[in-house]
């Protein structure tokens, strides 16, 4: 059975939440590593390799994966359509300026950007993808040129934050699965601004989880992940708040990004047939225009 839904990003826009609320749904089989990056990075490995990444599909109706690298990759929409023209596409968006700053925290956390100068402004100068990934209308246009609107669900991180139950139901409805399912992760928050003190320990825990799932212990692994004691131990003993290390964005930088993204946000409104977008940075621009 072909994979029939994908989450395409954007990066740092609640993809972990979507992955978690789908992972424990009985009608869903989802790639447990979350990001297979097949269509953007590993396309040369072929469909058979891709489909083998997701097991246990015999009794489910929704089969998929979430790879934020897909959204801004110019080749991916055509590749996805060639594989499955009926693919359901889940796109996650958030305030594009906050997304860029969160992108920077992620890059610092992964140690792709190091040194004494770790400000967002230094990172922005070093990595043009911070801004490029936030040009939502530009990238969405490629997807809407290929896939009909009824095959694309756009969700906002701000709406997930404010009403996770409603957004989960919308997601389940879009995928044609039971909308009444109550995920254990529904109202959990993902702390994206932390750095791991002991990477080896963290990787060991993740590897144990993957091994447990591979030998049929998915329920046990999920039960352990739900345990507040385990979650608190990981958070309190093996994590540091990155915002203690990385300074906040300067206001002149914020204004610059608002100006840079103004045209793209206007186009996004038209694409989504909306009167306003759910983030403050655009509301400020809109009132000034």
N, C-alpha and C positions, 0 to 999 in steps of 0.2 A: 504493500500500500504506500502510495506516494506521501511525502510530507506535505501537509496542506495548510499550514500557517507558519509565518515567521514574524518575529519582532525585529524591526530594522533600526532601532535607536530612536532619537538621536542619543549620542553618548552622554552619560551622566544625567539621564532623564527618567529615573524610576524603573529602569529595566529589571533591576533585582526584585522589586516589588511584584511586577508582572510575572516574572519567572516563579517566584515563591507561591503566588496565589493560584498558579496553574499546576505547579508540581504536585500538590496533594489533591487535585481534582480527579475523581475516579474515571472520568471519561477522557483524560488527557494523557498522552505520552510526550514527554518533553526531554530534550537533551539535557542531562543533569549537569554537565559542565557549563551550561548556560550559553556560552559563545562558541559555536563551531567554526564561524568565519569561513564557511565553505565557499560561498559565492564570491567573496572578496579576496580570499587568500589561498584557499586550498582547492580551487575549482579544477585544477589539473588532475586531482585524484579521482574524479569521476563520481557518478551518481551512486554506484554501489557502495563506495566508501562512505559517502554522505549518509545514506539511509541506514548503514550499519551503526552509525553513531547513536541512533535512537532505538532502544529495544522495547519489547513488551507491547507491541502495537496491535495484537490480535483482537483485543476486546475494547478498543477505544475508537472514538470518532474524530478526535482532534490530535494531530501529530505535528509537532513543530519544534522550533528552537528560536533563540533570541540572540542576535549578533548585531550590536550597535554599529559595527564597522560598515554595515550594508548601506545605511542611509546616504552617506556622502560619497560613496564609491560609484563612479560613473558607469562602470560595466555591469554592476549587480542587477539593476532592474531588468535588462534584456536577458540576462542569464537565468533569473528567477522565472520569467515568463516562458522561456524555452523549456525549463524543467517542468513547470506546472502553471498553465495559463489561468487556472482557477484558484491560485494561491491567495489566502487571506493575509493581508498585510496589517500589522499593528505598529503604528508610529507613535512614539512618545515625545512630547515637547515640554519645555519649561521656559521661564524667563531666559532669553538667549544670553544676557549678560551674566546672570548668575550661573548659567550653564558653563560659560567660558571660564569663570573663576573656579568652579568645581572641577572642570577639566584640568586646570593648573594644579589643584590639590592632588588630583589623581596622579598626574605626571610626577610630582614631587614624591608622593607616596611610593610610586614604583621605582624611584631613583633614576628616572630617565633625565631628570634635571637636578643637578646637585651643585654644591658650592656654598659660599657665604651669602651670596645675593639670591634669595629665593622669593623675592616679591613677585606679585602677579605681573607687574609691568616688565620685569626682567624676563619672565616666562613668555609673555606676549610677544616680545621682541625675538625671542628664541624660536617660537613655535607658531607659524602662521595658521595652523589648523585650529587653534583656539577660536579664532574669528570665523574661519571657513566653516567649521562644524555648526556654527550658529546662524548661518544663512539658510534658514529653513525653507523659504519659498523657492530658492534656487534648486535645492535638491529634491523637494517634493514635486516640482514640475516634471522631473524625469520619470517619477513613478506614476503620476497621473496621466502622462502621455502614453503609458503602456497599459496600466490597469484601470478598470472602471472604478468610479468613486465608491460603489457599494462593496468593493473588495478591500477598501482601505479604511481602517478605523484610526482616527487621530484622538489621542488622549493627552490631557495636560497634567503634569505632575502636581500643579496647584489644586486641581479638582480631586486628584487622588488623596492629597493631604487633607482636604476639607470634607470629603465624603467617600471614604474608601469602599463602603458597602455598595453604594450606587455605581461606582466605577467598576467594581468587580462584576456586578450584574451586567453592566453594559458589555464588558469584555466577554463574559460567558455567552451572552446572547449573540454577539457577533460571531463567535466560534460555533454556535449551534449546540451548546452543551447546557446541562442543568444549571439554571440561573440561581437556584436556591442554595447551592453549595456554600458552606461557610468555611473558608480557609483559616487555618490557625494563624497565618501570617497577616491576616487582613488589616489589622490596625497597628502592626509593628512598624517601627521606623528603622531605616538603614542609616547608620552613621558613616557617611562617606568621607568625613574629614579626619580620619585617624591614620596613624602610621603604626605598623607592627614593630614591637620591640625585638621580638625573636622570630625572624622569618622562618627559620627551620622548624620551630615548634608549630607555627601556624600552618605551614605546608604539610607537616606530618598529620595534623588533625584533618586537613582537607583530603589528603590521600586516604586516610582511614575511612572517611565518609564515602569516597568514590569506590573503594574496595568493598565496603559494606553493601552498597547498592548493587554492585556487579554480581554479588553472590546471593542476591535475593533478600537482602536485609534493609530494603528501602524504608519500611515502616519504623524499624528500630532506629535507623539513622535520623529520620525526621523527628522521632520522639526525643532523642538526645538533643537535637538542635532547638527544640521547643523549650527545653528545660531552662528556667530562668536562672538557676544556680550556675549552670554551665555557661550561659550567655554572659552573666555578670563576671564570672571568673576570667573569661577571655577579654572582656572589655576593661576590667579594672587592673588586670595584671599583665596584659600583653599589648596594650594600645596606648598611644599618645595622641592628644588632640593636635592635629596639624595646624589649626588656627592659632595655636600658641607659638608656632614656628614661622608661619607665613603671614605677613602683614595684610590687613584689609586693603581692598582696592581703593586707589585714590579717586576722589570725586571728578577730577579732570579727565581721568581715564574712562570713568563711567560715561561722562558726557561725550567723549570721543566715540565710544562704542555705540551709544545711542544714535549719534549722527551717521555712523557707518552703516548701521542696520536699519535705518528708518525706511528706506525704499523697499527693502526686503520684507519688512513687517507689513507694509501697506499691501504688497502683493499677496502675502500670506492671508490677510483678511479676505481678499477676493477669492483666493483658492478655496478657503474653508467656508465662504459665504457667511462671515461673522461681522458684527458691528464693532466688537471689541475683543481684545485678547486678555487673558487672565493674569497679566503681570504688570507690575507698577511701572516699569521702565517705559513700556509702550503707552500707558495711560498718560504719563507726563508728556511724551512727544505728541500724543493725539490732542491734548488740550492746548498745546502751543501752536498747532498747525491751523 
